[in-house]
Amino acid sequence: MKNTMKRMAALGVSAALAAGLLAGCGGAPAGGSAPSGDGDITTLTWYMSINPVAADTDKVIQALNEYTREKIGVEIDYKVMANPDYKEKMPNLINAGEYFDICFTSNWTTDYLQFTGKDAFLDITELLPQYAKETWEFIPEAEWNAVRVNGSIYGVPSYKEMGWQGGIVYNSDMAEAYGIDMSAVKSLEDYTKVLETVAAKSKAEGKNVVGVSGLTNAWPMAAPYESLTGNPQLPAAGAVPQFSNFADMKDQAVFNQYASEEYMNYCQTVRGWNQAGYLGGDPVNYDSDTANRDNDFNNGALFSYFIQYAPGTAESMTASSGHGVGFVPLMDPLFETRSAMGGLLAISSASEHPEKALEFINLLNTDEYVGTLIRHGIEGTHHSAVGDNQVDKTMGGTLTDNGYDYTYGWQFGTPFNQKWDISYPDNIEELFKAYNDSAIISPNNGFTFDAVPVETQVAALTNVISEYAPSLETGSVDPAEYIPKFLDALNANGAEALVAEVNNQLTQFAAG
């Protein structure tokens, strides 16, 4: 574990390993403890959401339990579900009072804020520094602040990349062949010239290469803002001083981003791309079919697409696509409250073993053997070791389906305590450090919006946005004609009431 903590120290960690972790062996029924010859073994029930459920999960958990019994006197009763099943079933299990010690929660499944509000999760604020000391010190303060609810912490966030960064991944071999200097691209407007070149030169070769896809995700990347509701589509945004966007809105704490000059400019730009034929035939449907997009990108039928980037993505895509892949950032990374809500491990308020549960979560975040095992499986069965810090999930190309692989595995906790698969660059953790060091912390980090007072308006506005935004944001309709209609529909369905309620709650948050 020394190598793990050295790597964590390089990522900004000041903690040393805590001593005195309990050891033991044996087994026990779920939810209870049983004595053994060397001490008590605590069984923790862990509900987990992961896709897909790997065939050899039971083998890996057996190996995990052999280790954790000795290390901290714990074994896991692992109840794992595929993401769609978990989203449907886990809330029902919680509402029914099903016993568990640990469960996965987020803003997209088994909603963290909702179930914290229902007292389903334990307040671990005071327990963290004692029973998960290394994790407490390793995860940056901004992450902990983002997951606080009324000042208290109810879940351990997965610390990976800080926030999100929008940009464009592109076929670097094609760019070089066409003489395109991607380093000159600093904004969406700059990209028009690139798309012109791709269209002209691919057609001259007898090809019909789609210039760019992913526009249904691109608008917040073109003009970044802080999402004050946790849903960046809802019309309640805040300006981020480090960005130059929304200069005319900076006297307003909350504003409707769709009513901005930036939104009109974005829609006009992509309208030009659409009319010029750079987006393919039906960009809305093309964007939704990611399998087809990936196939076209790998085969050279698609030049580029918008993406929320994570360090090492371009290098990993280069290894799998058959051609070089580059990345053009359109913004510095932005860390918002919602950034930390993508994945947490929470302890049930009914858990009989909260201290042990935290010790186990601490191992998931700090122990290299555990981190590697839970992501890559058993050495010699599911992967082979490559040097001191890497594994090969193909075992030298002899495996195509190894029975257990979650290469990145962020849902288990921080990925910084694993041996990385060779599909990632050797300096992956240095790339993460550079990324995280450059992240901008949003002005209202830690603010969480309670939508209950305006839930009727939120539902109506969501329908309006789904009706208008995809067509506008892919250039499929004329923005001069449709943005006024869009704004009228937003205002008729409660946009002003939403902005006012967010502003009211934000004022209370700022007052402490």
Sequence and secondary structure as in RCSB ss.txt:
>XXXX:A:sequence
MKNTMKRMAALGVSAALAAGLLAGCGGAPAGGSAPSGDGDITTLTWYMSINPVAADTDKVIQALNEYTREKIGVE
IDYKVMANPDYKEKMPNLINAGEYFDICFTSNWTTDYLQFTGKDAFLDITELLPQYAKETWEFIPEAEWNAVRVN
GSIYGVPSYKEMGWQGGIVYNSDMAEAYGIDMSAVKSLEDYTKVLETVAAKSKAEGKNVVGVSGLTNAWPMAAPY
ESLTGNPQLPAAGAVPQFSNFADMKDQAVFNQYASEEYMNYCQTVRGWNQAGYLGGDPVNYDSDTANRDNDFNNG
ALFSYFIQYAPGTAESMTASSGHGVGFVPLMDPLFETRSAMGGLLAISSASEHPEKALEFINLLNTDEYVGTLIR
HGIEGTHHSAVGDNQVDKTMGGTLTDNGYDYTYGWQFGTPFNQKWDISYPDNIEELFKAYNDSAIISPNNGFTFD
AVPVETQVAALTNVISEYAPSLETGSVDPAEYIPKFLDALNANGAEALVAEVNNQLTQFAAG
>XXXX:A:secstr
 HHHHHHHHHTT                 TTSEEEETTEEEEEEEEEEE SS  TTHHHHHHHHHHHHHHHHSEE
EEEEEE HHHHHHHHHHHHHTT   SEEEEBSSSSBHHHHHHTT B   TTTHHHHSHHHHHHS HHHHHHTEET
TEE SEE  SSSSBEEEEEEEHHHHHHTT  GGG  SHHHHHHHHHHHHHHHHHTT   EEEE GGGTHHHHS  
EESSS TTSS EE  TTS TTGGGTT SSB GGGSHHHHHHHHHHHHHHHHTTT S HHHHHH HHHHHHHHHHT
SEEEEEEEE TTHHHHHHHHHSS EEEEESS  EE GGGGGG EEEEBTT S HHHHHHHHHHHHH HHHHHHHH
H  BTTTBEEETTTEEETTTTTT S  S   SS GGGS GGGS EETTS TTHHHHHHHHHHT EE TTTT    
 GGGHHHHHHHHHHHHHHHHHHHTT S HHHHHHHHHHHHHHTTHHHHHHHHHHHHHHHHT 
